[in-house]
Amino acid sequence: MRSPAVSPPLASTPARSASRLWAGRVLLFVGFFAALAAFPVYTPFDSKLTLPTTLSLLREGNIDLDEYAPTFASYRHGLYERDGHLYNYFPLGPSLAAVPMVVLVDGFVRLATPAGNLHPALAHWRHIYDATGSVDLDAWNGPQRLFASALVALAGVVMFVLGTALHLSRQRALLLAALFVFCTPLLSTASRALWQHGPSLLCLTWVLLCLVRAREAPRHAAWAGLPLALAYVMRPTNSLSVLVLSLYVLWTWPRQAWKFFAGALVVAIPWVTVNLVHYGSFLAPYYEPQRLELSASRVAEALAGNLVSPARGLLVFTPVLLMSAWGLWMDLRARTFTRLHAALVTVVVLHWAAISTFPHWWAGHSYGPRFFSDMVPYLVFFLVPVVRALQWKGPEARRGLTATFTVLAVLSLVLHIHGASSRAVYRWNSLPLDVDTHPERLWDWSDPQFLGRR
Protein backbone atom coordinates (compact mmCIF):
# COMPACT_ATOMS: atom_id res chain seq x y z
CA MET A 1 0.00 0.00 0.00
CA ARG A 2 1.32 3.39 -0.93
CA SER A 3 1.85 5.86 1.85
CA PRO A 4 -0.35 8.93 1.65
CA ALA A 5 1.31 11.99 0.20
CA VAL A 6 2.70 14.30 2.82
CA SER A 7 2.08 18.01 2.26
CA PRO A 8 5.06 20.32 2.70
CA PRO A 9 5.07 21.95 6.11
CA LEU A 10 3.43 25.34 6.28
CA ALA A 11 5.25 28.32 7.68
CA SER A 12 5.18 28.32 11.44
CA THR A 13 2.20 29.97 13.05
CA PRO A 14 4.34 32.46 15.06
CA ALA A 15 6.12 33.59 11.88
CA ARG A 16 2.85 34.12 10.02
CA SER A 17 1.38 35.97 13.00
CA ALA A 18 4.42 38.24 13.17
CA SER A 19 4.15 38.98 9.45
CA ARG A 20 0.47 39.88 9.79
CA LEU A 21 1.27 41.99 12.83
CA TRP A 22 3.87 44.06 10.99
CA ALA A 23 1.71 44.28 7.87
CA GLY A 24 -1.09 45.69 10.01
CA ARG A 25 1.22 48.29 11.54
CA VAL A 26 2.50 49.34 8.13
CA LEU A 27 -1.06 49.73 6.87
CA LEU A 28 -1.92 51.77 9.95
CA PHE A 29 1.07 54.04 9.31
CA VAL A 30 0.04 54.49 5.67
CA GLY A 31 -3.53 55.31 6.70
CA PHE A 32 -2.46 57.85 9.31
CA PHE A 33 0.07 59.42 6.96
CA ALA A 34 -2.37 59.70 4.04
CA ALA A 35 -4.99 61.35 6.25
CA LEU A 36 -2.53 63.80 7.82
CA ALA A 37 -0.89 64.70 4.52
CA ALA A 38 -4.29 65.50 2.98
CA PHE A 39 -4.77 68.53 5.21
CA PRO A 40 -3.54 71.65 3.39
CA VAL A 41 -2.32 73.98 6.14
CA TYR A 42 1.42 74.17 6.75
CA THR A 43 3.10 76.31 9.40
CA PRO A 44 6.85 76.60 8.67
CA PHE A 45 7.51 79.45 11.08
CA ASP A 46 10.28 78.51 13.52
CA SER A 47 11.11 75.46 11.40
CA LYS A 48 12.16 77.34 8.26
CA LEU A 49 15.82 76.34 8.61
CA THR A 50 15.26 72.72 9.67
CA LEU A 51 15.66 71.07 6.27
CA PRO A 52 18.53 73.32 5.06
CA THR A 53 20.38 72.16 8.18
CA THR A 54 19.60 68.54 7.27
CA LEU A 55 21.02 69.11 3.80
CA SER A 56 24.14 70.69 5.25
CA LEU A 57 24.62 67.59 7.41
CA LEU A 58 24.23 65.26 4.45
CA ARG A 59 26.27 67.23 1.90
CA GLU A 60 29.00 68.83 4.00
CA GLY A 61 28.97 66.93 7.29
CA ASN A 62 28.38 70.05 9.40
CA ILE A 63 25.45 72.00 10.83
CA ASP A 64 26.35 75.51 9.69
CA LEU A 65 24.36 77.24 6.96
CA ASP A 66 27.25 79.16 5.39
CA GLU A 67 26.47 77.73 1.95
CA TYR A 68 23.16 79.63 2.06
CA ALA A 69 24.66 82.93 3.28
CA PRO A 70 23.17 85.14 0.48
CA THR A 71 19.68 83.95 1.51
CA PHE A 72 20.03 85.60 4.89
CA ALA A 73 20.48 89.10 3.57
CA SER A 74 16.68 89.31 3.72
CA TYR A 75 15.68 86.48 6.08
CA ARG A 76 16.95 86.52 9.67
CA HIS A 77 14.36 84.70 11.76
CA GLY A 78 15.90 81.84 13.71
CA LEU A 79 19.42 82.63 12.55
CA TYR A 80 22.35 82.46 14.99
CA GLU A 81 25.86 83.73 14.20
CA ARG A 82 29.10 82.72 15.88
CA ASP A 83 32.71 83.19 14.75
CA GLY A 84 31.58 84.14 11.25
CA HIS A 85 29.38 81.04 10.82
CA LEU A 86 25.60 80.88 10.45
CA TYR A 87 23.43 78.37 12.33
CA ASN A 88 19.82 77.51 12.94
CA TYR A 89 19.05 78.90 16.40
CA PHE A 90 16.35 76.30 17.04
CA PRO A 91 17.23 72.74 18.21
CA LEU A 92 19.17 70.41 15.95
CA GLY A 93 16.91 67.46 16.78
CA PRO A 94 14.25 67.93 14.07
CA SER A 95 16.98 68.23 11.42
CA LEU A 96 18.39 64.90 12.61
CA ALA A 97 14.92 63.33 12.59
CA ALA A 98 14.54 64.40 8.96
CA VAL A 99 17.80 62.76 7.83
CA PRO A 100 16.43 59.25 7.07
CA MET A 101 13.37 60.69 5.30
CA VAL A 102 15.45 63.04 3.15
CA VAL A 103 17.85 60.20 2.29
CA LEU A 104 14.97 57.93 1.27
CA VAL A 105 13.24 60.56 -0.87
CA ASP A 106 16.45 61.71 -2.50
CA GLY A 107 17.49 58.13 -3.22
CA PHE A 108 14.15 57.42 -4.85
CA VAL A 109 14.29 60.62 -6.92
CA ARG A 110 17.80 59.94 -8.17
CA LEU A 111 16.85 56.38 -9.13
CA ALA A 112 13.69 57.52 -10.90
CA THR A 113 15.11 60.54 -12.72
CA PRO A 114 17.08 58.56 -15.38
CA ALA A 115 13.86 56.79 -16.34
CA GLY A 116 12.46 60.07 -17.58
CA ASN A 117 10.63 63.06 -16.29
CA LEU A 118 8.01 61.00 -14.45
CA HIS A 119 6.63 63.97 -12.57
CA PRO A 120 7.59 67.67 -12.23
CA ALA A 121 7.96 67.13 -8.49
CA LEU A 122 11.05 64.98 -9.14
CA ALA A 123 12.84 67.76 -10.96
CA HIS A 124 11.72 70.24 -8.32
CA TRP A 125 13.17 68.07 -5.56
CA ARG A 126 16.53 67.80 -7.34
CA HIS A 127 16.61 71.55 -7.80
CA ILE A 128 15.90 72.50 -4.19
CA TYR A 129 18.13 69.71 -2.83
CA ASP A 130 21.16 70.75 -4.86
CA ALA A 131 20.68 74.53 -4.61
CA THR A 132 23.03 76.70 -2.53
CA GLY A 133 23.65 80.41 -2.33
CA SER A 134 20.46 82.44 -2.46
CA VAL A 135 17.63 79.91 -2.18
CA ASP A 136 13.87 80.03 -1.77
CA LEU A 137 13.22 78.69 1.74
CA ASP A 138 9.51 78.47 0.97
CA ALA A 139 10.30 75.63 -1.45
CA TRP A 140 10.70 73.37 1.59
CA ASN A 141 7.24 74.13 3.03
CA GLY A 142 5.57 71.19 1.27
CA PRO A 143 8.24 68.60 2.11
CA GLN A 144 8.23 69.82 5.71
CA ARG A 145 4.51 69.13 6.03
CA LEU A 146 4.90 65.64 4.56
CA PHE A 147 7.88 64.74 6.73
CA ALA A 148 6.12 66.04 9.83
CA SER A 149 3.03 64.03 8.90
CA ALA A 150 5.19 60.91 8.62
CA LEU A 151 6.65 61.44 12.11
CA VAL A 152 3.20 61.96 13.63
CA ALA A 153 1.84 58.90 11.78
CA LEU A 154 4.70 56.85 13.22
CA ALA A 155 3.87 58.18 16.70
CA GLY A 156 0.29 57.04 16.11
CA VAL A 157 1.48 53.51 15.35
CA VAL A 158 3.59 53.50 18.52
CA MET A 159 0.52 54.61 20.50
CA PHE A 160 -1.46 51.73 18.96
CA VAL A 161 1.23 49.27 20.05
CA LEU A 162 1.20 50.88 23.49
CA GLY A 163 -2.56 50.32 23.68
CA THR A 164 -2.14 46.62 22.92
CA ALA A 165 0.69 46.41 25.46
CA LEU A 166 -1.81 47.75 28.02
CA HIS A 167 -4.13 44.87 27.06
CA LEU A 168 -6.68 46.90 25.15
CA SER A 169 -8.39 45.03 22.34
CA ARG A 170 -7.14 45.87 18.85
CA GLN A 171 -10.30 47.93 18.22
CA ARG A 172 -9.88 49.95 21.41
CA ALA A 173 -6.13 50.37 20.81
CA LEU A 174 -6.99 51.70 17.35
CA LEU A 175 -9.49 54.12 18.92
CA LEU A 176 -6.80 55.30 21.35
CA ALA A 177 -4.30 55.83 18.52
CA ALA A 178 -6.83 57.63 16.30
CA LEU A 179 -7.78 59.90 19.19
CA PHE A 180 -4.08 60.61 19.76
CA VAL A 181 -3.44 61.54 16.14
CA PHE A 182 -6.62 63.38 15.13
CA CYS A 183 -8.20 64.85 18.28
CA THR A 184 -5.13 66.63 19.67
CA PRO A 185 -2.46 69.16 18.62
CA LEU A 186 -0.75 66.32 16.74
CA LEU A 187 -3.10 67.09 13.85
CA SER A 188 -3.28 70.88 14.03
CA THR A 189 0.32 71.63 15.09
CA ALA A 190 2.83 68.78 15.14
CA SER A 191 2.01 67.48 11.64
CA ARG A 192 1.92 70.89 9.93
CA ALA A 193 5.68 71.49 9.78
CA LEU A 194 8.94 70.22 11.25
CA TRP A 195 8.44 71.98 14.54
CA GLN A 196 10.23 70.41 17.49
CA HIS A 197 6.96 68.92 18.71
CA GLY A 198 6.50 66.10 16.18
CA PRO A 199 9.83 64.34 16.77
CA SER A 200 9.64 65.22 20.48
CA LEU A 201 6.34 63.50 21.11
CA LEU A 202 7.36 60.55 18.93
CA CYS A 203 10.35 60.01 21.22
CA LEU A 204 8.24 60.37 24.36
CA THR A 205 5.65 57.90 23.08
CA TRP A 206 8.48 55.46 22.36
CA VAL A 207 9.80 55.96 25.92
CA LEU A 208 6.34 55.31 27.31
CA LEU A 209 6.03 52.08 25.32
CA CYS A 210 9.37 50.85 26.69
CA LEU A 211 8.40 51.62 30.28
CA VAL A 212 4.99 49.96 29.95
CA ARG A 213 6.53 46.82 28.46
CA ALA A 214 9.09 46.80 31.26
CA ARG A 215 6.31 45.93 33.71
CA GLU A 216 6.23 42.42 32.29
CA ALA A 217 9.80 42.22 30.97
CA PRO A 218 12.21 44.55 32.83
CA ARG A 219 14.78 44.41 30.02
CA HIS A 220 12.62 46.89 28.08
CA ALA A 221 13.41 49.60 30.64
CA ALA A 222 16.99 49.65 29.34
CA TRP A 223 15.75 50.63 25.87
CA ALA A 224 14.03 53.77 27.17
CA GLY A 225 17.31 55.65 27.70
CA LEU A 226 18.01 56.26 24.02
CA PRO A 227 14.64 57.80 23.00
CA LEU A 228 14.53 59.77 26.26
CA ALA A 229 17.88 61.39 25.46
CA LEU A 230 16.70 62.00 21.88
CA ALA A 231 13.58 63.73 23.27
CA TYR A 232 15.83 66.27 25.00
CA VAL A 233 17.78 66.85 21.81
CA MET A 234 14.46 67.55 20.10
CA ARG A 235 13.18 70.02 22.72
CA PRO A 236 14.79 71.31 25.95
CA THR A 237 11.58 71.23 28.02
CA ASN A 238 11.90 67.45 27.83
CA SER A 239 14.65 67.81 30.44
CA LEU A 240 11.78 67.35 32.90
CA SER A 241 10.97 63.93 31.43
CA VAL A 242 14.68 63.09 31.48
CA LEU A 243 14.98 63.95 35.17
CA VAL A 244 11.77 62.35 36.48
CA LEU A 245 11.78 59.22 34.31
CA SER A 246 15.47 58.57 34.96
CA LEU A 247 14.72 58.61 38.70
CA TYR A 248 11.74 56.33 38.05
CA VAL A 249 13.93 53.78 36.24
CA LEU A 250 16.58 53.94 38.98
CA TRP A 251 13.92 53.32 41.62
CA THR A 252 11.93 50.65 39.80
CA TRP A 253 14.53 48.70 37.82
CA PRO A 254 17.96 49.42 39.35
CA ARG A 255 19.53 46.42 37.60
CA GLN A 256 18.56 47.85 34.21
CA ALA A 257 19.72 51.39 35.05
CA TRP A 258 23.27 51.06 33.70
CA LYS A 259 21.95 49.92 30.31
CA PHE A 260 19.38 52.73 30.40
CA PHE A 261 22.09 55.36 30.98
CA ALA A 262 24.39 53.72 28.43
CA GLY A 263 21.67 54.18 25.81
CA ALA A 264 21.31 57.82 26.81
CA LEU A 265 25.06 58.36 26.50
CA VAL A 266 24.95 57.05 22.92
CA VAL A 267 22.97 60.22 22.16
CA ALA A 268 24.44 62.61 24.75
CA ILE A 269 28.14 62.24 23.90
CA PRO A 270 27.95 63.12 20.18
CA TRP A 271 25.38 65.85 20.88
CA VAL A 272 27.59 67.55 23.48
CA THR A 273 30.57 67.17 21.14
CA VAL A 274 28.70 68.94 18.34
CA ASN A 275 27.78 71.76 20.73
CA LEU A 276 31.36 72.18 21.90
CA VAL A 277 32.70 72.26 18.35
CA HIS A 278 30.13 74.70 16.96
CA TYR A 279 29.06 76.80 19.96
CA GLY A 280 31.95 76.42 22.41
CA SER A 281 29.65 75.20 25.20
CA PHE A 282 27.95 72.01 26.38
CA LEU A 283 24.52 73.38 25.49
CA ALA A 284 23.33 75.06 22.30
CA PRO A 285 22.12 78.68 22.72
CA TYR A 286 18.43 77.71 22.53
CA TYR A 287 18.83 75.60 25.68
CA GLU A 288 20.04 78.46 27.89
CA PRO A 289 17.78 78.96 30.96
CA GLN A 290 17.84 82.78 30.82
CA ARG A 291 15.06 82.56 28.23
CA LEU A 292 12.64 82.09 31.15
CA GLU A 293 10.94 84.88 33.12
CA LEU A 294 9.72 84.49 36.71
CA SER A 295 7.26 87.36 37.11
CA ALA A 296 4.56 86.19 39.53
CA SER A 297 1.68 87.98 37.79
CA ARG A 298 2.75 86.83 34.33
CA VAL A 299 3.24 83.23 35.48
CA ALA A 300 -0.20 83.19 37.13
CA GLU A 301 -1.81 84.42 33.91
CA ALA A 302 0.16 81.88 31.88
CA LEU A 303 -0.82 78.99 34.15
CA ALA A 304 -4.47 79.81 33.59
CA GLY A 305 -4.00 80.65 29.90
CA ASN A 306 -2.29 77.39 29.04
CA LEU A 307 -5.41 75.58 30.27
CA VAL A 308 -8.43 77.78 29.51
CA SER A 309 -7.51 80.69 27.22
CA PRO A 310 -9.87 80.85 24.19
CA ALA A 311 -6.76 81.10 22.03
CA ARG A 312 -4.29 78.75 23.74
CA GLY A 313 -6.10 76.69 26.36
CA LEU A 314 -5.42 72.96 26.28
CA LEU A 315 -8.85 72.14 27.68
CA VAL A 316 -10.56 74.54 25.28
CA PHE A 317 -8.99 73.09 22.12
CA THR A 318 -8.76 69.47 23.31
CA PRO A 319 -11.65 69.01 25.73
CA VAL A 320 -11.44 65.21 25.50
CA LEU A 321 -8.35 65.50 27.71
CA LEU A 322 -10.67 66.49 30.54
CA MET A 323 -11.31 62.75 30.66
CA SER A 324 -7.63 62.17 31.49
CA ALA A 325 -8.37 63.30 35.04
CA TRP A 326 -11.27 60.83 35.18
CA GLY A 327 -8.97 58.09 33.90
CA LEU A 328 -6.53 58.82 36.73
CA TRP A 329 -9.40 58.66 39.22
CA MET A 330 -10.47 55.32 37.77
CA ASP A 331 -6.93 53.99 38.22
CA LEU A 332 -6.79 55.28 41.79
CA ARG A 333 -10.14 53.71 42.63
CA ALA A 334 -9.16 50.38 41.04
CA ARG A 335 -5.74 50.47 42.73
CA THR A 336 -4.01 50.33 39.36
CA PHE A 337 -2.35 53.71 39.85
CA THR A 338 1.37 52.91 39.64
CA ARG A 339 4.72 54.61 40.08
CA LEU A 340 4.69 55.27 36.35
CA HIS A 341 1.40 57.16 36.67
CA ALA A 342 2.86 59.24 39.48
CA ALA A 343 6.00 59.99 37.47
CA LEU A 344 4.00 61.07 34.41
CA VAL A 345 1.65 63.27 36.46
CA THR A 346 4.73 64.91 37.97
CA VAL A 347 6.20 65.58 34.51
CA VAL A 348 2.93 67.05 33.20
CA VAL A 349 2.60 69.42 36.17
CA LEU A 350 6.24 70.51 35.96
CA HIS A 351 5.90 71.00 32.18
CA TRP A 352 2.80 73.15 32.71
CA ALA A 353 4.76 75.28 35.20
CA ALA A 354 7.80 75.50 32.93
CA ILE A 355 5.96 76.65 29.79
CA SER A 356 4.16 79.20 31.95
CA THR A 357 7.48 80.90 32.71
CA PHE A 358 8.10 81.74 29.04
CA PRO A 359 7.59 85.48 28.36
CA HIS A 360 5.63 84.49 25.23
CA TRP A 361 3.73 81.69 26.95
CA TRP A 362 1.20 81.70 24.08
CA ALA A 363 3.87 80.38 21.67
CA GLY A 364 3.74 83.26 19.20
CA HIS A 365 1.77 82.83 15.99
CA SER A 366 0.39 79.33 16.45
CA TYR A 367 -2.94 77.54 16.88
CA GLY A 368 -4.11 76.42 20.26
CA PRO A 369 -1.88 74.89 22.97
CA ARG A 370 1.35 74.43 21.00
CA PHE A 371 3.57 74.41 24.07
CA PHE A 372 1.48 71.61 25.61
CA SER A 373 1.81 69.37 22.52
CA ASP A 374 4.73 67.38 23.93
CA MET A 375 2.65 66.20 26.90
CA VAL A 376 -0.11 64.68 24.77
CA PRO A 377 1.37 61.12 24.88
CA TYR A 378 1.19 61.14 28.68
CA LEU A 379 -2.29 62.67 28.79
CA VAL A 380 -3.60 60.10 26.31
CA PHE A 381 -2.00 57.33 28.39
CA PHE A 382 -4.22 58.46 31.28
CA LEU A 383 -7.25 57.88 29.02
CA VAL A 384 -6.61 54.13 28.77
CA PRO A 385 -9.00 53.08 31.59
CA VAL A 386 -11.68 55.34 30.08
CA VAL A 387 -11.29 53.74 26.64
CA ARG A 388 -11.35 50.30 28.24
CA ALA A 389 -14.63 51.10 30.04
CA LEU A 390 -16.55 52.49 27.06
CA GLN A 391 -19.72 50.46 26.56
CA TRP A 392 -23.16 51.47 25.29
CA LYS A 393 -25.10 48.19 25.51
CA GLY A 394 -25.12 45.11 27.68
CA PRO A 395 -24.92 44.47 31.41
CA GLU A 396 -21.69 46.45 31.73
CA ALA A 397 -22.98 49.48 29.82
CA ARG A 398 -21.65 52.85 30.94
CA ARG A 399 -23.72 55.17 28.82
CA GLY A 400 -22.97 58.37 30.70
CA LEU A 401 -19.22 57.85 30.41
CA THR A 402 -19.46 56.73 26.78
CA ALA A 403 -21.67 59.65 25.74
CA THR A 404 -19.46 62.21 27.51
CA PHE A 405 -16.31 60.78 25.98
CA THR A 406 -17.86 60.71 22.50
CA VAL A 407 -19.08 64.32 22.64
CA LEU A 408 -15.72 65.62 23.91
CA ALA A 409 -13.77 63.54 21.37
CA VAL A 410 -15.88 64.76 18.44
CA LEU A 411 -15.57 68.38 19.59
CA SER A 412 -11.78 67.97 19.86
CA LEU A 413 -11.68 66.38 16.41
CA VAL A 414 -13.63 69.27 14.85
CA LEU A 415 -11.40 71.90 16.47
CA HIS A 416 -8.16 70.27 15.32
CA ILE A 417 -9.46 69.52 11.83
CA HIS A 418 -10.30 73.22 11.58
CA GLY A 419 -6.76 74.12 12.64
CA ALA A 420 -5.26 71.82 10.01
CA SER A 421 -7.52 72.97 7.17
CA SER A 422 -8.24 76.69 7.72
CA ARG A 423 -5.65 79.39 7.19
CA ALA A 424 -8.04 81.88 8.79
CA VAL A 425 -7.12 80.60 12.26
CA TYR A 426 -3.54 81.69 11.63
CA ARG A 427 -4.56 85.08 10.27
CA TRP A 428 -6.23 85.56 13.66
CA ASN A 429 -2.72 85.94 15.15
CA SER A 430 -2.14 89.10 13.09
CA LEU A 431 -5.61 90.58 12.56
CA PRO A 432 -6.96 92.95 13.67
CA LEU A 433 -3.95 93.32 16.02
CA ASP A 434 -0.81 91.23 16.37
CA VAL A 435 -1.23 88.91 19.35
CA ASP A 436 2.47 89.21 20.24
CA THR A 437 2.06 92.94 20.93
CA HIS A 438 -1.54 92.71 22.15
CA PRO A 439 -1.66 89.56 24.30
CA GLU A 440 -4.94 90.71 25.84
CA ARG A 441 -6.54 89.17 22.74
CA LEU A 442 -5.71 85.76 24.20
CA TRP A 443 -8.66 86.23 26.58
CA ASP A 444 -11.19 87.65 24.14
CA TRP A 445 -14.11 85.20 24.09
CA SER A 446 -15.93 87.42 21.59
CA ASP A 447 -13.23 86.64 19.02
CA PRO A 448 -11.84 83.16 19.82
CA GLN A 449 -9.14 81.86 17.51
CA PHE A 450 -10.85 78.54 16.81
CA LEU A 451 -13.70 80.26 14.95
CA GLY A 452 -11.23 81.56 12.35
CA ARG A 453 -13.57 84.19 10.91
CA ARG A 454 -10.99 86.21 8.96
N, C-alpha and C positions, 0 to 999 in steps of 0.2 A: 504494500500500500504506500502510495506516495505521501510524503509529509505535506501538510498544508503550507501554502506559501506564507512566508513571514514578511509583513510590511516593514519597510525601513523605519527606524525609530523617529518619532517626531521630535522637534526641538523641545527642550525641557520647558516645563510649565513656568518656572521662575524666569527663564530667559525671555519667553514670550510676554510674560506679565511686565517685565522691565521695559521691553520694547514698546508695549502699548502705553505704559506709564509715561515714557519720554515723548512718545508721539503726541499724547494728550497735552503735555506741557508745551510742546512746540506749537500745537494748534491754538492753545490758549494765548501764547505770546503773540502769534500772528493776528488773532482776533482783537486783542487789546491794542496792538500797534496800529492795525488798520483803522480802528475806531478813533483812536487818539489823533492819528495823522490826518483824518478827514476834517478836523476842526480847523478853520482858516486863520484864527488869530495867532500872531507870533509877537513876542515881546523881547526883542534883543536889546535890552537897555544896558544893564551892567555886564552883559555877556558878550558884548560886541567884539572883544579881543580874544575870546576863548579859542575859536578855531584857528585864527592866525598863529596863536601860540602853539597849538597842536602841530601846525605845518612847520613851524620853526624847529620843533623837537624832531620831527621826522626827517626834514631836509638838511638841517644844520647841526642837530644834536645839542641845541641850546634853547633857552627860554626867552632870550631877548628878541625884540621886534625891530632890530636895526635895519633889516632888509626892507621894512615898510616905512622907513623914516619920512619920505615925502608925504605920505598919507596924513601924518600928524601935524602938518602945517595948519590944517583946518579942523582936525578932530582931536580933542584932548581928553575926553571923558575916560576915566579909568586908566590913564597913562601915568606911569611912574618912571622917573629918570634917576639914574645913579651912575656916576663915573663915566658920563657920556653915552650910556646905554639906555635903551628904552624897554620897559617891561609892562606887562599887564598888572595893574595894582591889585586886582581881585585874585582870589586863591587859584593856585595852579591845578588843584584837583580836577575840576571839570575838563580842563584841557587834556589831562591824563586819561580821564574816562572816555574821551572822544577818540583816543589813539586807535584802539582796535576797530572802531566803526569806520574811521577815515581810511585805514589801511584796507579794510574789506571793500569799501566802495571804490577806492582808487584802483585796487587790483582788478575788480570787475570791469571798470571803465577801460583800463589799459588793455585788458584781454579782448573786450568787445570792439574797441575802436578800429582795429585792423580789418574787422569783418564788414566795415562800412559805416556810414553815418546812420546808425540805427535809430537814434533819437537826438534832437537838438540838445537835450539835457546832458548827453555824454560830452559833447564838445564844450558845453558851458562849464561842466565840472573840470575838464582839463585846463580850461583857460583860468578859472579862479584858483585852482590848485597850484599852477605853475607861476602865477603872476607875483611879481615883487615890485618894489618902488611905490608909486602912487596907485593904490588899489581901491576898489569900491567895496567897503566893508558890508554894505547892504546885500551884496551878492551871497553872503553866507547866512542870511536870515532864514531862507527855506531849509537848507541843510541842518541848521541849528534846531529848527522845530522838529524835523524828522528824527534827528539823533536823540533829542530830549524825549520824544515820544517812545523811542525804543528803550531808553533807560527806565522810564516809568512803566512801560509794558512788562519789562523784566522784573521790576519790583512787584508788579501785580501777580506774576507767576510765583515769586517767592512767598508772597502773602497767601496764595492758594496752598502751597506746600505747607506753610506754617499752620493753616487751618486744618489740614489733614493730620499734621503732627499733633494737634490738640484734640484729635479724635472727633472732629466734625465729619459728617458725611460729605461725600464729594459735592453734592448739591449745595449744602450749607457752606462748605469751604469756597465754592465758586461765588456764592452770594457775598461772602465776606470780602473776597478779592475784588469783585465788581464794585462793591461799595467803596472800597479803598481807592480804586482807580478813578471812578466816575463821580463820586459824591463828596469829594474833598478837594483841597487845593492841588492835588496831583493833576487833575484835569485842567483847571483854570490857570495854574501858575507853573508847576514843575515841568509840564510837558510842552510849554509854549516856547521855550528857548533853553539854552544851556546855562541857566542859572546854576547856582551852587546846590539848589534844593533837590533836583532830580537825582544826581549821583549821591548826595548826602543821605536821602531817605532810602535809597536802594541799599546802601551800606548798612544802615541801621536796621532795616528789615532782615537783611542777611544775618546780622548779629543776633537779632531776636530769634531767628530760626535755630541758630546754633545753640543758644541758651535753652530754648524749649526742648530741643532734642537731647540736650545733656541731662535732662531729668531722668531719662531712661538709659542713656548711654553716656556717662561722664566724659568720654573722650571727645565728644563734640564741643565741649567748653573750650578746649584748646584751640579750635578753629575760629573762635570768635575774636581772637586778638587781632588778626590781620584786617578784617573788615572794619573793626572798631577804630584802628589806627587810620585806615583810609577815610573813615567818616570825618576825622579831625582834619585831614588834609583837604577834604572837600569844603568844610565850613568850620570856623573856629569855635562857634557856640557848641559844637559837639564835644568840646573839652569836658563838658558836664557829664555826658554819657561815658566818656573815657574814664573819668574819675570814679563815678558811682558804680559803673558796671565792672570796672577792674577790682574794686573793693568787694563787690558781690562774688566775683569768681574766686578771689582769694579766700573769702569766708566759706563759700559753699563747696568748692572743689580745689582745695589747696594742692592736691597732687598733680592737678592739671595746670596749675598756675604758671610753672616755668615754660611750658609749651605755649600757653596763652601769650606770655610776654615775649617769647621768642618770635612768634608770629607778628606781634606789634613792631618789634625791632626791625623786621624785614622791610617794613614801610618807613619807620622813623629814621633809620640811619641814612638812607639815600636822600630822604626829604630834608633832613637837617644839613646834609652835605651840600645839596643844591642851594639852600638858603645862605650858607656860609660863603660859597663861591660867588653868588650873584649879589647878595645884599650885605654881606659882612656881618651877619648875626644869625643866631639860631632860629629866629622866627622871621617870616616875611613881614613887610610893613603892615599889611592888612590885619595881622594878628595882634598888633600892639594894643594893650588894654586902655591906653589913654583915649581911645575912641568912645569910651563910655562917659556918661554924665550922671552924677548922683544928686540931682536936685529933688528934694522930697516932694514938692508939688508936682513937678513934671513926671516923676516916677509914679505917683499915685494916679495921675490922669492916664498914664500909659498902661498901668495894670488894668484899669477899667476898660480902656479903649481896645486893648488886645483881645478882650472877651466880648464886649457888647457895643462897640462903636458901629454905627450904620455904614461905615466905610471900611473898617478893618477888623470888626469883631469876629472871632472864631465861631462863637455860638450863634451869631447872626447869619453868617455865610454857610456854616456847616452845622445846622441845628441837630442833625442826627447824632453828633458827638455829645449832646446832652445825655444820651443813653449810655455813654461810657461810665458816667458816675453810677448809673443804675447797675451796670455790669459789675463794677467794683463792689457795690453793696450785695449783689447776688453772690459773689465769691466770698465775701466776708460772712454772710449768713450761712453759706454751705460749707464753711471752713476750708475752702479751696484757695483762699488768699495766701500767696506764698511770698518768700523773700524776693522773688523776681518781681512780683506785683509791687512790693514796697519800694524796690529799687527804681522801677520805672515811674511810679508816682513821684518819687523824689526828683528824678530827672526832669519830669514835666513841670513841676512847680519851680525848680531852679531855672529852667529855660524861660518860663514865663517871666520870672523876676529879671533875668539877664536881658531879654529883648526889651524889657520896659525901661532899661537904663540907657538905651540908645537915644541920642537927641532927636533923631528922626524915627521914632518908634513905629511910625506908620509905614515905613519901608518905601518912602518916596512914591514915584508914579507906578503903582501896582494895583492889583485887584484883590480886595479882601485881605485875609490874614497871612500875608506872604511869610512873615517872620515865624509864624507858628507851623509852617509846612513840614519842617523836619520832625516834628513830634507826632505827626499823623500815624506812623506805624505803631507807636505805643498806644495812642488813643484808640485805634482800631483793635488792637490786641485786647483792650478792656471790654470790647463789645462781644467777645466770643461767647460768654454765657448767655447774653441776650439772643444772639443768633441761634444758639443751641436750643433755647426755650421757645422760639417762635412756633406757634401752632394755632390754627384757626378752628379746626374740627377735632372731634374725638374726645375721649375722657380726659386727656391732658391739655385741652385747649386753653390758651391764654390769649383771649381775644383783645383784651385791653392793651396788653403789652404789644401784641402783633400789630394792632391798628396804629398805636402811637409810633412804633418803629417805622412802619410803612409810610405814614404821613411825613415824618421828619426826614426819612431817606429820600422820598420823592421831592420834597422841597429843596433839600441839599443838592440833589441831582439837577433840578431846574436852575438853581442859582449858579452852579459851576458850569453847566452847559452854556448859560448866557455869557459867562466870563470868557469862555473859550471860543465863542462864535460872534460876539458883538464888539466891534471896535469903539462903540459909543461909551462903554464903561471905562475905557482908558482915556477918552477925551474928557471925561468927568474930572480927571486929575488936573487938567489945565483950564477948564471952562466952568463957570465964568471967571474964576480966580484960581491961580495956581495953589494947590493944596500945600506945597512946601513952604510958601510964604503966608498962607492963610489956613493954618491947621484947625482953626475953629470949624471949618467945613466938615471935619471928620465927625462932628456931632450933630449935623444938620439932618434931622429926620424928614424934613420937607423935601430934601433933595438927596436921597440915599444913592450911593454909587451903583448898587445892584439893579436899579431901574434903567440906567443907561439911556436917558432920554435925549441926549445931544447927538 
